[in-house]
């Protein structure tokens, strides 16, 4: 069951990298062919986009990584059924990757929408780094699900 859960989370994880690449390609095509209007960063709309993206990235990376740890730690102490703990781990692992991955996607979209404004590319990069720390492996799953004082299986 652990391998199936790890595979599911891996599919979501790599799916977000594909989604980021697809967003970059689509936005590049749309801007290059002038299918959408570029928003200048100095305008009110440009500043609003910047604030939304920056706030979302900061909140999602910090909340996704720290919040997931707290939720799983609480679940380890309250749930006695291993299957229920694994299901909770799967659901929250997918949620963590999704919350952080959306930050990368909107960062890329905002980068192209604002005519190559590099701050938005930095935001996407920060989200991608946060997403890297969510990379699911069997060893990481064992460590995150082991209780205090218990050695994770190697």
N, C-alpha and C positions, 0 to 999 in steps of 0.2 A: 504493500500500500504506500510505503514511503517513496518508492521509486516513481509510482504513478503521480503522486502529489508533486514530487520534484519535477517531473516531466511537464505537468500542467503549468506550474509556475515558470518553468523555463520557456515554454511557448509564449506566455504573456510577456516575459522579459525580452526575448528576442523580437517579438512582435512590435514592441514599442520602438526598437531600433529601426525596424523596417518602416514603421509609420513616420519616424523622424526623417528618414531618407526620402520617403514618398512626399512628405510635406515640403521638403527642400526642393525636390525636383519640380513639383507642381507649382510652387510659388515662384521659382526661377522662371519657369515657362510663362506663367501669367504676367510677371513683371516685364520680362523681355519682349513679349508680344503686346504689351500695353493693354491687357485685358482687365487690369485693375489699376486704380489710381494710387500712386504712392502718397503716403501721409508724411508730411515733413515733421521732424521731431520737435521743432520749435512751436508748432501750432498747439492749440488747446487739445485737440484730439490726439495729437502725437504724445503730448505729455501725459494724458490720461492712459493711453496704451502703455507707456513706459511704467507708470506707477502700478497699474494692474499686474503687468508681467513681473516686475521686480518683487512686489509684495507676494504674489502667488508663489514664485520660485523660492523665496526665503521661507515662507510658511510651509510649503509642501515638503521641501527637503528636510528641514528641521523636524516638522511634525511627523513626516513619514518614517524617518529613521528612529527617532526617539519614541514616538507614539507606538510604533510596532513593538519595540522592545518592552515597553510598559504593559501593553495588552497581553503579550505572550507570557511575560513573567507572572501576571495576575492569573492567567488561564492555567499555568502550570501548577499554581497553588490551589486553585479552586476545582479544577476538573480532575477526576480520578480515572475516567475512561480514556484510554489511549486513542481510540478512534475519534472520539469527539475532539480531543486536543489536536489531532492531526487535521481534522476538518477545519477547525478554527484557524490553525496555522496556514492552511491552504487559502482560506478566504481572506485572511488579513495580509498574507503575502501578496496575493493578487491585488488587493486594495493598495498596499504600499507601493508596489511597482506602478500601478495605474496613476496614483496621485502624483508621484514624482515624474513619471513619463509624460504626463500631460503638460507639465512645466517645460519640458524639452521641446515638445511639439509647438506650443504657443510661442516659445522663444524664437524658434526658427521662422514661424509664420510672421511674427512681429518684425524680425530682422528684414525680411523681404518686403513686408508691407510698408516699412519705414525707409525704404530705399537704401538698405545696407547699413543701417545704424548699428555700430558694433557693440553697443551696450546690450542689445537684445541677443546678440550672438554669445556674449559672455554669460547671459542668463541661461541660455540653452546649454552652454557648456557646464555650468554649475549643476543644472539638473541632470545632465548626462553623467557627471561625476557621482552625484548622489545615486543615480540609477545603477552605476557600477557597484556601489557598496551593497546593493540589493541582489546581486547576482546569486541565484540559487544553486547550491551544490548540496550533495548528500552530507558532507562533513559539516557544512554550516548549519544545516537543518538539525543534525545531531547535537551540535553545540548549543544552538538556540533552544532546543527542547529538553536538554538535560537539566535536572534539578540541581540545586546547590548541594555540594558535597558528593555528588555523583559524577563519576568520570564518564564523559561521552565515549561511545564505542569508537574504536579506531578503524 
